[in-house]
Amino acid sequence: MKKNFDELKGELQAKLLFWNNIKSKQAKALFILVFFGLIGLKVFTTILTFDWLVSLL
């Protein structure tokens, strides 16, 4: 359990270091838009999937 937690902590620190090394504000804005776009796409497709499921029952 501790090993997994340490591994996760190391991954988060690596991602934070990557984020801090990006100097361009446009690149950061693009990453944020892509992140929210992927979340929105996942939510949208999940809702459509449930609509199809309801219509099949």
Backbone bond lengths (Angstrom), bond angles and torsions (degrees), N, CA, C in turn:
res aa  C-N    CA-C-N  psi(-1)  N-CA   C-N-CA  omega(-1)  CA-C   N-CA-C  phi
1 M - - - 1.449 - - 1.530 109.95 -
2 K 1.320 116.20 -45.34 1.461 120.03 179.79 1.516 110.56 -64.58
3 K 1.327 116.64 -37.34 1.463 120.81 179.60 1.525 110.34 -62.99
4 N 1.331 116.63 -43.95 1.461 120.94 178.54 1.522 111.42 -63.24
5 F 1.323 116.48 -41.06 1.454 120.81 178.80 1.526 110.90 -64.49
6 D 1.324 117.05 -42.26 1.459 120.90 178.45 1.529 111.35 -65.63
7 E 1.324 116.49 -37.17 1.462 120.69 177.69 1.524 110.99 -65.92
8 L 1.326 116.60 -43.43 1.456 121.29 177.49 1.529 111.10 -63.59
9 K 1.311 116.40 -41.52 1.458 121.40 178.80 1.529 110.50 -62.83
10 G 1.319 116.99 -41.16 1.460 121.50 177.57 1.517 112.15 -64.24
11 E 1.332 116.80 -40.02 1.463 120.89 177.62 1.525 111.24 -64.43
12 L 1.316 116.30 -43.61 1.463 119.86 178.88 1.527 111.50 -63.67
13 Q 1.322 116.69 -39.78 1.467 120.03 177.44 1.518 111.07 -65.16
14 A 1.320 117.86 -37.67 1.465 121.30 178.08 1.525 110.37 -65.50
15 K 1.334 117.15 -41.80 1.462 120.41 178.56 1.527 111.21 -66.10
16 L 1.326 116.92 -39.38 1.457 120.64 177.96 1.522 110.93 -65.84
17 L 1.318 117.53 -39.28 1.458 121.67 177.02 1.523 110.44 -64.13
18 F 1.324 117.05 -41.96 1.466 121.21 176.49 1.519 110.35 -60.31
19 W 1.336 116.63 -44.74 1.462 121.24 -178.91 1.524 110.53 -63.44
20 N 1.317 116.96 -41.82 1.463 120.52 -179.03 1.521 112.22 -70.52
21 N 1.321 118.61 -23.57 1.460 121.53 179.66 1.524 112.62 -81.56
22 I 1.324 117.77 -13.46 1.469 120.33 177.74 1.522 107.58 -77.18
23 K 1.315 116.18 118.69 1.460 120.84 -177.34 1.522 112.52 -91.03
24 S 1.306 117.69 -28.18 1.460 121.76 -175.11 1.530 110.75 -78.76
25 K 1.325 115.48 125.73 1.458 119.73 176.88 1.527 110.71 -69.83
26 Q 1.328 116.54 -29.71 1.469 119.84 178.01 1.524 110.68 -66.44
27 A 1.323 117.36 -39.90 1.465 120.52 178.93 1.523 110.55 -66.29
28 K 1.330 116.67 -40.34 1.463 119.58 177.88 1.527 110.75 -64.30
29 A 1.336 116.39 -41.66 1.463 120.18 178.38 1.526 110.29 -63.43
30 L 1.335 117.00 -39.02 1.459 120.59 178.25 1.526 111.41 -63.76
31 F 1.338 117.10 -43.36 1.465 120.69 177.44 1.524 111.16 -60.98
32 I 1.321 116.92 -41.28 1.463 120.71 179.87 1.527 110.33 -65.47
33 L 1.334 117.17 -44.11 1.462 120.41 178.70 1.524 112.00 -63.20
34 V 1.317 117.22 -40.79 1.466 120.73 178.24 1.524 110.14 -64.69
35 F 1.334 116.55 -41.45 1.463 121.09 179.35 1.529 110.80 -60.06
36 F 1.331 116.60 -50.54 1.461 119.74 -179.91 1.530 111.31 -68.68
37 G 1.313 117.29 -31.95 1.450 120.63 176.22 1.518 111.76 -63.69
38 L 1.334 116.46 -42.17 1.463 119.75 178.46 1.520 112.00 -66.13
39 I 1.324 116.21 -39.36 1.468 119.65 177.44 1.524 109.89 -65.37
40 G 1.331 116.70 -44.06 1.462 120.52 178.34 1.515 112.13 -62.08
41 L 1.325 116.75 -41.16 1.456 120.64 178.32 1.524 111.20 -63.65
42 K 1.316 117.21 -40.76 1.462 120.80 178.77 1.529 110.95 -63.94
43 V 1.317 116.84 -44.18 1.467 120.55 179.44 1.528 109.86 -64.96
44 F 1.329 116.72 -44.89 1.469 121.26 -178.81 1.522 111.33 -61.14
45 T 1.333 117.70 -45.54 1.460 119.99 -179.12 1.521 111.44 -69.76
46 T 1.326 117.44 -31.68 1.462 119.82 177.24 1.521 110.33 -66.28
47 I 1.319 117.05 -41.70 1.467 120.32 178.82 1.522 110.02 -63.82
48 L 1.332 117.40 -43.04 1.460 119.70 178.37 1.514 111.26 -63.87
49 T 1.321 116.88 -37.68 1.461 120.22 179.09 1.523 110.50 -63.46
50 F 1.327 117.49 -42.06 1.455 119.89 178.98 1.528 111.35 -68.01
51 D 1.323 118.25 -33.69 1.463 119.98 176.16 1.523 110.64 -63.56
52 W 1.329 116.56 -42.65 1.457 119.92 177.54 1.532 110.63 -64.50
53 L 1.327 115.99 -38.23 1.454 119.81 -179.13 1.524 110.50 -65.42
54 V 1.315 117.49 -42.26 1.461 121.10 179.61 1.529 110.31 -64.65
55 S 1.335 117.10 -41.14 1.458 118.78 -178.27 1.538 111.51 -69.60
56 L 1.316 118.01 -24.54 1.456 120.46 177.61 1.516 112.38 -76.29
57 L 1.323 117.25 -28.46 1.457 120.43 179.87 1.475 109.33 -85.38
